[in-house]
Amino acid sequence: MRFLGGEPVPSEHVPAVVERWIDRWRDGMGPFVVERREDGRFVGRCGILVWDTRTWRHTSLAEAGDHAQPELGWALARAEWGNGYATEAARAVRDWVRSERGVGRLVSLIATGNARSRRVAERLGARPAETVQLFDSGPAVVWVHP
């Protein structure tokens, strides 16, 4: 959670978080649950967020208009790190959002100190571009996916 706002979400706030995740699907894309194939165990999430590049705040395609930037993001439970799940899930979501939703420019916003996510982006063929200041968590490098 260090790179996603710090603390885990308190249990009493979980329903509101889930509602926000569902609401993000109004653009026809949003977060997916990542499960292990062999046993269906939850390992994390991976999906698409939309950012307004004027403010680097979460938004919708309609609200941001020409300033909308879809982002491919992932977050896995610590116990599942190092198994390739993030790369596999991100590759699947990237391919899906391009083929099914017609997204062209796709980025991942990665905190400057997040070496693990940087390696996932590299494995996906993404390249670092500019550094931006996110509204809620500080500087992040914009990794552009091929």
C-alpha positions in Angstrom: 0.0 0.0 0.0 3.0 2.3 0.3 2.7 3.4 -3.3 -1.1 3.4 -3.4 -1.9 6.0 -0.7 -0.3 4.4 2.4 -2.6 2.5 4.6 -5.0 -0.4 3.9 -8.6 0.6 3.5 -10.4 0.3 6.9 -13.1 -2.4 6.7 -15.9 0.2 7.2 -14.8 2.0 4.0 -14.6 -1.1 1.8 -18.2 -0.7 0.5 -17.5 2.8 -0.7 -14.3 1.7 -2.4 -16.1 -1.1 -4.2 -18.8 1.4 -5.3 -16.0 3.6 -6.8 -14.5 0.6 -8.6 -17.9 -0.3 -10.1 -18.5 3.4 -11.0 -15.3 3.4 -13.0 -16.9 1.0 -15.4 -19.1 3.8 -16.8 -16.4 4.2 -19.4 -16.6 0.6 -20.4 -13.3 -0.2 -18.5 -12.2 -0.5 -14.9 -10.6 -2.8 -12.4 -10.6 -6.6 -12.6 -10.1 -9.0 -9.8 -7.0 -11.2 -10.3 -7.4 -14.8 -9.2 -5.1 -17.8 -9.4 -6.2 -20.3 -12.0 -5.5 -23.4 -9.9 -7.6 -22.5 -6.9 -9.5 -19.3 -7.6 -7.6 -17.5 -4.7 -7.8 -13.7 -4.9 -4.3 -12.4 -5.6 -5.0 -8.7 -6.4 -6.5 -6.4 -9.0 -5.5 -5.1 -12.4 -7.3 -2.7 -14.7 -7.8 0.7 -16.2 -8.2 4.0 -14.5 -8.8 7.3 -16.3 -6.9 10.4 -15.3 -7.3 14.0 -16.2 -3.8 15.1 -17.3 -4.6 18.8 -16.2 -4.9 17.8 -12.6 -3.7 14.2 -12.4 -7.0 13.2 -10.7 -9.2 10.2 -11.4 -12.0 11.1 -13.8 -14.1 9.7 -16.6 -13.5 10.0 -20.4 -16.4 12.4 -20.7 -15.3 14.7 -17.9 -11.7 15.0 -19.0 -12.4 15.1 -22.8 -9.2 15.6 -24.7 -7.3 15.5 -21.4 -8.4 11.9 -20.6 -5.5 9.4 -20.2 -6.3 5.7 -19.6 -3.8 4.1 -17.2 -3.0 0.4 -16.9 -2.5 -0.3 -13.2 -2.1 -3.4 -10.9 -1.9 -4.1 -7.2 -1.2 -7.6 -5.8 -1.3 -9.0 -2.3 2.3 -9.1 -0.9 2.2 -12.9 -0.5 1.7 -13.2 -4.2 4.6 -11.0 -5.4 7.2 -12.5 -7.5 5.0 -15.1 -9.2 4.5 -13.3 -12.5 0.8 -12.6 -11.8 1.1 -8.8 -12.3 2.8 -9.1 -15.6 0.3 -11.8 -16.8 -2.7 -9.8 -15.7 -1.4 -6.5 -17.0 -0.6 -8.0 -20.4 -4.1 -9.5 -20.6 -5.8 -6.2 -19.6 -3.6 -4.2 -22.0 -4.5 -6.4 -24.9 -8.2 -6.4 -24.0 -8.5 -2.6 -23.7 -6.7 -2.1 -27.0 -8.8 -4.7 -28.9 -12.2 -4.3 -27.2 -12.2 -0.6 -26.2 -10.0 0.9 -28.9 -7.6 2.6 -26.5 -4.6 4.0 -28.2 -2.1 5.7 -25.9 -1.9 3.7 -22.7 0.3 4.5 -19.7 1.2 3.2 -16.3 1.8 5.8 -13.5 4.5 4.4 -11.3 5.9 6.0 -8.1 9.5 6.9 -8.4 10.5 4.4 -5.7 8.4 1.5 -6.9 11.1 -0.8 -8.4 8.8 -3.9 -8.6 6.1 -2.1 -10.7 8.9 -0.5 -12.8 10.1 -4.0 -13.6 6.6 -5.1 -14.6 6.3 -2.1 -16.9 9.7 -3.0 -18.4 8.6 -6.6 -19.0 5.5 -5.3 -20.8 7.7 -3.2 -23.1 6.7 0.2 -21.6 9.2 3.1 -21.6 9.5 5.9 -19.1 8.6 9.4 -20.2 7.9 12.4 -18.0 7.4 12.6 -14.3 4.1 14.1 -13.1 2.7 15.1 -9.7 -0.3 13.0 -8.7 -3.0 14.7 -6.7 -2.9 12.2 -3.9 0.4 10.4 -3.7 3.3 12.6 -5.1 5.5 12.1 -8.1 5.0 9.3 -10.6 6.8 8.4 -13.8 4.6 8.1 -16.8 5.4 4.7 -18.5 4.1 4.6 -22.1 3.1 1.2 -23.3 3.9 0.1 -26.9 
